[in-house]
Amino acid sequence: MTNAAIDYLSADFDEMSLADYDHSIETIEDTPDEAKQLPAWACSFCENHDPMCMAKCEDCSRWFCNMRLSTNHPSHIISHMVLSRHKTVRLHPENSLGDCLIECYDCGASNAFLIGYVLSTDHTSMKLLCRYRCQNKVDQNFDRTSWEPVVHDSIFRSWLINSPKPSERPELTLPKLAQVNQLNNSFNTDHLSSQSIALVNSLNSDEKLAPVPEVFESAEHYRDIFVPLVELEQAHSVMLSATEFETNVSATLQPEGDSYIFLTSASHLRVSSGCFLSISHPDCGDLVLSATIIHISHHLDQKIKLSLQMVTPEHRPLFKRESGFTVKLSENPIHFLRILKALKAFPSTKAIDPVIVKCLLGIDVDGELPVGFRPFNMPADFCAPNINKPNHSQRQVMMSTVSQPFSLIQGPPGTGKTTTIANLVYFLKSQGLSILLSAPSNVAVSNICGQVAATGLDVLWMESESREFITSPNKHLTFLEKAMKRSPRAREIIMQRRNNSHLTDERNNNADREFIVRMRHRLVNEAKIVAATLSSSANIDRQFDVLIVDEATQSTDPEILVALMHNPMMVILVGDHCQLGPVVMSTRTMNAGLNRSLFERLVLHGSKPLRLNTQYRMHPCLSDFPSASFYEGSLSNGVNELQRNRPDVKFPWPNPDKPMMMYSDNGTEDLSPSGQSYINDSEARQVLLVLNRLLDQGILPEQIGVISPYDGQCRHIRYVLATFGAFPEEVYNKVDVASVDSFQGSEREYIILSTTRTRTVGFLADTRRLNVSITRARCGLIIICNTNLLRRNHIWRYLIEHYSHQGLLVSGNLDSLVPIQVKTRSRTQRMSNSSPTAISSSTVAQLLDESLKSASTDTNLGSSPAVAYQKEEIDYLMAEFERSG
Ligand SMILES: Nc1ncnc2c1ncn2[C@@H]1O[C@H](COP(=O)(O)OP(=O)(O)OP(=O)(O)O)[C@@H](O)[C@H]1O
């Protein structure tokens, strides 16, 4: 069962009255006697057993009908497939097509979300063909352009499986979505322990969750609000892992250097670096190969290549297989357990200074200072070696920060958050203070370690042990690398462990482990600057004078509590609440406010963050809109047109002085092959044309980023590039194609954005996602979108008008682009051609607030594609819910 399912159905559940609920339970409980008389093919969600309406899920051998509760709700079979991630469907023997799988006529692919039909040129026959392998290879008797998916608008086409309206079948009691959720939950618990099943059952509770207030009365109050929310999140994570497996997977497994390569088409698992994977095969008995994913790359034909570091030593029999693997992802519960431990200890702990506790709770400290705190005066000409000399706003922000115990630093895109942190660390260290540097994700911790180390300071990165084999920049700063340099014995033990030869002798093993633990203790206590993710900081057993959290707006409130347990007298949170916030899995916890960071809560409560205001990333024409729309026009440009213009690049910009354009495309969205996201083939092909044009001009592929809010579209774009691209595959492989959410914090010279949606705005409506999307490019931005849809949304309409009034909204052939003018609402609301877009800050505040309510977001899994993927599911299901509402 997926979290999205639960969200979707829990949302419905919340809206049911208790009487409805009682009645629905009775209805479920009343059915068994009758159900006994139903044929084997009766729908597992309702009593429908009309053979023409039925489909069998081949992945679990259950039958479902193709009816939906009301317009735009998914049909029962599609609900089940989405909730359970099942994809193969068989028709009933009495169906006019007979007892057959819905599969590709040419290659036999049986993922129903991949299958579509093409008509013969004389319109007398049709063929079922899969989207990727066979759609483009039809012979001349068929019209390739007529290909349409068999699942349309969350239901199988009715010519394939009948789908009467509920009003046509009044005798049927159709279950509420909440009941569908509960029933489906019970199908998916086969792989769970009894403890996990208990957790999962707690998901169906109708207990109302108390909302997160802006201010807490006490530590007990804080604990009582957050513990149930974190426990619910944990339950969602367990449910997610229940569906994270695929059987009958075709793959090859081979050694490569120190690691192993698993090349597979099981691409719908939400893999990300650091995930734990187990691989087994029915022919190999109980042999289960356990491994950590250390690198992921995407291949032609939707294949992914996983580099694995094996945890189990014996796996050779698996090498001989090429199909039939079972692949399962495991969730790591430690993250939630650490947060819960900190929350439960919070009321009685002495580990946090009372003044810092008040700051955390949102209580006014009234001039009180933490024990040992003294305000510093920063020298006006302060500058750390080897990094950028601070600009005026950075210096102002640093001076205020070092004079107070608790600071919020807001860094809009490209304004030098990392540079500011590195300068601050250099100063604070020079004052003899010890510093814990933290962030929600390993990527962010690595980045900050690199900048601080560039000033010549020594940083110890306490990377989690599970990431030992994952390559990342600044690895030389990690504990294991430093321990190996410090002691030959540590080197020997770590090298032995890496070669798995330590597994043989248990006694030596214990002694070795103790040696490493002592070494760890020694290095941590000697270090003045230690870095770790918020979660891993729970393993660091010492106090620090200062806590600095980068990307603080991407972590939930209680995640920061984990790091506060180190008793800092100075806390500095750095982030930007106008960009994407933390991801939470459940709509219920989101509605209660768990997706709001501590930073954001304090800003909403009235704290004014210290804002960095000079951006060094974007061509000035690109920063106009974000500055006016999201930062009250306060952003100034640290770079000028000359520094960002590329006169050597002959690209058909509608205005050569403004390297930006919005291309209006009229393609249509479809469900992705996973059934959980969206693709838009027409936009993907337009991306290819634009990308080729940039590459033709000599732009390096590494300088170009292709982004979409939908992971399904990113995968589809990769396929289109690899299949239809004019350049060699190696060139396209160097172009970063990634979801907007995973691109937060990154930049490229040129960005191509494909917004994908054509029916509903979905989670494009999140203002903060829009902000991230349009602030990644340094030299040029091309937005490919459906303007007819997007103009229905408030903030997107402003953006469309901004482009249109400058003649930058276009359609047609790249060599003869045609400008499009959009009608504006009134002269006063119109955006000027010469001055930045004018949207009042109250409008933006309101939009941001609305976004907050509707947004779902990220954690330490954070910038990983896996999480972006989860968000899509939520979006997909929630969009369905909204439409049905
Ligand atoms: N004071 C400065 N003078 C000149 N360039 C600067 C200065 N501060 C930052 N920069 C440049 O601005 C760019 C962005 O800096 P940095 O990576 O620190 O920003 P950031 O706010 O962390 O970015 P992001 O939005 O990706 O989080 C870098 O190229 C950096 O060299």
The ligand as an SDF file (V2000), in Angstrom:
LIG
                    3D

 31 33  0  0  0  0  0  0  0  0999 V2000
   30.1960   37.8550   -1.7540 N   0  0  0  0  0  0  0  0  0  0  0  0
   30.2360   37.2580   -2.9340 C   0  0  0  0  0  0  0  0  0  0  0  0
   30.9000   37.7930   -3.9530 N   0  0  0  0  0  0  0  0  0  0  0  0
   30.9320   37.2000   -5.1650 C   0  0  0  0  0  0  0  0  0  0  0  0
   30.3100   36.0330   -5.4420 N   0  0  0  0  0  0  0  0  0  0  0  0
   29.6320   35.4540   -4.4510 C   0  0  0  0  0  0  0  0  0  0  0  0
   29.5530   36.0180   -3.1480 C   0  0  0  0  0  0  0  0  0  0  0  0
   28.8040   35.2170   -2.3720 N   0  0  0  0  0  0  0  0  0  0  0  0
   28.4320   34.1870   -3.1410 C   0  0  0  0  0  0  0  0  0  0  0  0
   28.9270   34.3310   -4.3780 N   0  0  0  0  0  0  0  0  0  0  0  0
   28.7400   33.4070   -5.5110 C   0  0  0  0  0  0  0  0  0  0  0  0
   27.3610   33.1740   -5.6370 O   0  0  0  0  0  0  0  0  0  0  0  0
   27.1170   31.8300   -6.0340 C   0  0  0  0  0  0  0  0  0  0  0  0
   26.1480   31.2250   -5.0700 C   0  0  0  0  0  0  0  0  0  0  0  0
   26.7710   31.1300   -3.8050 O   0  0  0  0  0  0  0  0  0  0  0  0
   26.3700   30.0060   -2.7840 P   0  0  0  0  0  0  0  0  0  0  0  0
   26.5380   28.6600   -3.4000 O   0  0  0  0  0  0  0  0  0  0  0  0
   27.0580   30.2790   -1.5040 O   0  0  0  0  0  0  0  0  0  0  0  0
   24.8240   30.3820   -2.7020 O   0  0  0  0  0  0  0  0  0  0  0  0
   23.6370   29.6030   -2.0910 P   0  0  0  0  0  0  0  0  0  0  0  0
   22.7040   30.6240   -1.5510 O   0  0  0  0  0  0  0  0  0  0  0  0
   24.1460   28.5830   -1.1180 O   0  0  0  0  0  0  0  0  0  0  0  0
   23.0380   28.9350   -3.3770 O   0  0  0  0  0  0  0  0  0  0  0  0
   21.7070   28.0300   -3.4990 P   0  0  0  0  0  0  0  0  0  0  0  0
   20.6220   28.9450   -3.9140 O   0  0  0  0  0  0  0  0  0  0  0  0
   22.0740   27.0770   -4.5820 O   0  0  0  0  0  0  0  0  0  0  0  0
   21.4650   27.3970   -2.1770 O   0  0  0  0  0  0  0  0  0  0  0  0
   28.4720   31.1350   -6.0560 C   0  0  0  0  0  0  0  0  0  0  0  0
   28.9220   31.0640   -7.3880 O   0  0  0  0  0  0  0  0  0  0  0  0
   29.3450   32.0390   -5.2240 C   0  0  0  0  0  0  0  0  0  0  0  0
   30.6890   31.9990   -5.6720 O   0  0  0  0  0  0  0  0  0  0  0  0
  1  2  1  0
  2  3  1  0
  2  7  2  0
  3  4  2  0
  4  5  1  0
  5  6  2  0
  6  7  1  0
  6 10  1  0
  7  8  1  0
  8  9  2  0
  9 10  1  0
 10 11  1  0
 11 12  1  0
 11 30  1  0
 12 13  1  0
 13 14  1  0
 13 28  1  0
 14 15  1  0
 15 16  1  0
 16 17  2  0
 16 18  1  0
 16 19  1  0
 19 20  1  0
 20 21  2  0
 20 22  1  0
 20 23  1  0
 23 24  1  0
 24 25  2  0
 24 26  1  0
 24 27  1  0
 28 29  1  0
 28 30  1  0
 30 31  1  0
M  END
$$$$
